[in-house]
Amino acid sequence: MTVKGSLIYRCNKSSNPKVPFLITSESIGDLSSMSNIDIISLRDINLRFEDRRKLLRGIGLEITVSDLRRADGKQLGKWIADISSFYAYCKHARFQFILSSGATSVCELVSGRSFDSLLETCGIDPMSYWNDLDNWLQIRLIKRHTNFA
């Protein structure tokens, strides 16, 4: 399946099945009431044990870099160390690690080169990360029987 010039929409619940979409949530508790969630956006990298047990294999765990804009050197160093261990946890537990800009406007977007540099700083191979993310997206969209016409 190839996507040419298409967007993948994020929504809180399935609202328009005619376009490719992924369902997101900011609460792990939603997994018990909605089994079709694709991505959980985490505010805190350190998951409680109870929350880890609720997560389903193959789900995407999203971390945003938007909060780093206000971080000092110490906070940035801790974040990088946390991301490295969180990425290893995601690989081990078969979750998809998603690093997102967290942008709410065009001014907050992060360039691809900046993402690659950030991934390398965290000890993550950018090429491997993007390939894994692409494969995961394709699988999730195929499961939704999304047609790209």
MINUTI-766687 format. One line per 3 residues: number of its first residue (from 1); their letters; for each residue y negated, z negated, x negated of C-alpha. Coordinates in nm, 4 decimals. Example, Ala and Ser with C-alpha at 12.3 -4.5 7.8 and 13.67 -1.06 7.14 Angstrom:
REM MINUTI-766687
1	as	0.4500/-0.7800/-1.2300 | 0.1060/-0.7140/-1.3670
//
This chain:
REM MINUTI-766687
1	mtv	0.0000/0.0000/0.0000 | -0.3359/0.0932/-0.1408 | -0.6744/-0.0083/-0.0166
4	kgs	-0.9469/0.2497/-0.0649 | -1.2981/0.1366/0.0071 | -1.1854/-0.1300/0.2531
7	liy	-1.2912/-0.4889/0.2800 | -1.0707/-0.7846/0.3506 | -1.2438/-1.0111/0.5973
10	rcn	-1.2224/-1.3894/0.5906 | -1.2097/-1.5675/0.9225 | -1.1300/-1.9129/1.0553
13	kss	-0.8868/-1.7751/1.3121 | -0.7549/-1.4300/1.3832 | -1.0261/-1.2600/1.5805
16	npk	-0.9919/-0.8855/1.5173 | -0.6442/-0.7595/1.4309 | -0.7734/-0.4016/1.3777
19	vpf	-0.9212/-0.4784/1.0357 | -0.7567/-0.6375/0.7313 | -0.8213/-1.0120/0.7352
22	lit	-0.7116/-1.3410/0.5859 | -0.7411/-1.6710/0.7666 | -0.9119/-1.9470/0.5714
25	ses	-0.9605/-2.3171/0.6211 | -1.1340/-2.5964/0.4363 | -0.8902/-2.8603/0.5582
28	igd	-0.5295/-2.9028/0.4501 | -0.4769/-3.0852/0.7800 | -0.5143/-2.7507/0.9617
31	lss	-0.1789/-2.6425/0.8187 | 0.0009/-2.8627/1.0690 | -0.1739/-2.7043/1.3684
34	msn	-0.2130/-2.3460/1.2400 | 0.0806/-2.1985/1.0504 | -0.0898/-1.8655/0.9810
37	idi	-0.3509/-1.9912/0.7324 | -0.3649/-1.7822/0.4144 | -0.6250/-1.9646/0.2049
40	isl	-0.7256/-2.3288/0.1747 | -1.0706/-2.3711/0.0182 | -1.0651/-2.6912/-0.1833
43	rdi	-1.3706/-2.9016/-0.2574 | -1.1760/-3.1259/-0.4940 | -0.9249/-2.9954/-0.7461
46	nlr	-0.7340/-3.3236/-0.7532 | -0.4992/-3.3084/-0.4549 | -0.3573/-3.6255/-0.3079
49	fed	0.0224/-3.6507/-0.3001 | 0.0246/-3.6397/0.0809 | -0.1792/-3.3174/0.0757
52	rrk	0.0495/-3.1537/-0.1799 | 0.3467/-3.2099/0.0500 | 0.1715/-3.0277/0.3370
55	llr	0.1092/-2.7095/0.1384 | 0.3323/-2.4102/0.2046 | 0.4616/-2.1919/-0.0773
58	gig	0.2674/-1.8708/-0.1172 | -0.0569/-2.0050/0.0246 | -0.3803/-1.9398/-0.1647
61	lei	-0.5715/-2.2363/-0.3046 | -0.9354/-2.1448/-0.3596 | -1.1755/-2.3122/-0.6001
64	tvs	-1.5410/-2.2086/-0.6072 | -1.7707/-2.1972/-0.9068 | -2.0894/-2.2414/-0.7022
67	dlr	-2.1083/-2.6151/-0.7776 | -2.1138/-2.5446/-1.1516 | -2.4722/-2.4221/-1.1262
70	rad	-2.5856/-2.7855/-1.1092 | -2.3331/-2.9283/-1.3566 | -2.4175/-3.0733/-1.6946
73	gkq	-2.2068/-3.0217/-2.0088 | -1.9749/-3.3146/-1.9449 | -1.9046/-3.2089/-1.5860
76	lgk	-1.8472/-2.8499/-1.6970 | -1.5981/-2.9581/-1.9639 | -1.4063/-3.1713/-1.7143
79	wia	-1.4057/-2.8838/-1.4630 | -1.2634/-2.6436/-1.7235 | -0.9871/-2.8900/-1.8145
82	dis	-0.9122/-2.9505/-1.4456 | -0.8984/-2.5765/-1.3715 | -0.6540/-2.5205/-1.6576
85	sfy	-0.4132/-2.7846/-1.5301 | -0.4640/-2.6815/-1.1656 | -0.3805/-2.3193/-1.2525
88	ayc	-0.0589/-2.4337/-1.4236 | 0.0265/-2.6443/-1.1167 | -0.0320/-2.3458/-0.8858
91	kha	0.1946/-2.1243/-1.0981 | 0.4661/-2.3901/-1.1058 | 0.4500/-2.4654/-0.7308
94	rfq	0.4191/-2.0959/-0.6323 | 0.0704/-2.1127/-0.4858 | -0.1872/-1.8427/-0.5459
97	fil	-0.4774/-1.9726/-0.7513 | -0.8039/-1.8159/-0.6306 | -1.1263/-1.8552/-0.8235
100	ssg	-1.4211/-1.7635/-0.6042 | -1.7960/-1.7475/-0.6545 | -1.8556/-1.9471/-0.3362
103	ats	-2.1597/-1.7259/-0.2840 | -2.3492/-1.7575/0.0401 | -2.6013/-1.4883/-0.0566
106	vce	-2.6213/-1.1849/-0.2831 | -2.8200/-1.3872/-0.5376 | -2.5244/-1.6219/-0.5930
109	lvs	-2.2648/-1.3541/-0.6701 | -2.0837/-1.3758/-1.0037 | -2.0113/-1.0625/-1.2057
112	grs	-1.6604/-0.9568/-1.3012 | -1.7347/-1.0065/-1.6708 | -1.8524/-1.3606/-1.6029
115	fds	-1.5323/-1.4318/-1.4101 | -1.3240/-1.2934/-1.6955 | -1.5112/-1.5080/-1.9488
118	lle	-1.4687/-1.8152/-1.7320 | -1.0966/-1.7471/-1.6901 | -1.0536/-1.7022/-2.0672
121	tcg	-1.2434/-2.0255/-2.1317 | -1.0008/-2.2025/-1.8969 | -0.7025/-2.0571/-2.0860
124	idp	-0.6121/-1.8060/-1.8131 | -0.5413/-1.4431/-1.9025 | -0.7850/-1.2427/-1.6832
127	msy	-0.5600/-0.9354/-1.6567 | -0.2660/-1.1478/-1.5443 | -0.4873/-1.3386/-1.2980
130	wnd	-0.6263/-1.0224/-1.1341 | -0.2813/-0.8590/-1.1161 | -0.1300/-1.1703/-0.9561
133	ldn	-0.4177/-1.1903/-0.7091 | -0.3850/-0.8217/-0.6191 | -0.0087/-0.8554/-0.5643
136	wlq	-0.0595/-1.1665/-0.3515 | -0.3253/-0.9931/-0.1391 | -0.1015/-0.6918/-0.0826
139	irl	0.1896/-0.9131/0.0247 | -0.0289/-1.1210/0.2598 | -0.1771/-0.8113/0.4209
142	ikr	0.1637/-0.6459/0.4607 | 0.2877/-0.9610/0.6354 | 0.0033/-0.9219/0.8827
145	htn	0.1040/-0.5586/0.9495 | -0.2453/-0.4465/0.8682 | -0.3026/-0.0720/0.8671
148	fa	-0.5636/0.0745/0.6383 | -0.6572/0.3968/0.8088
//
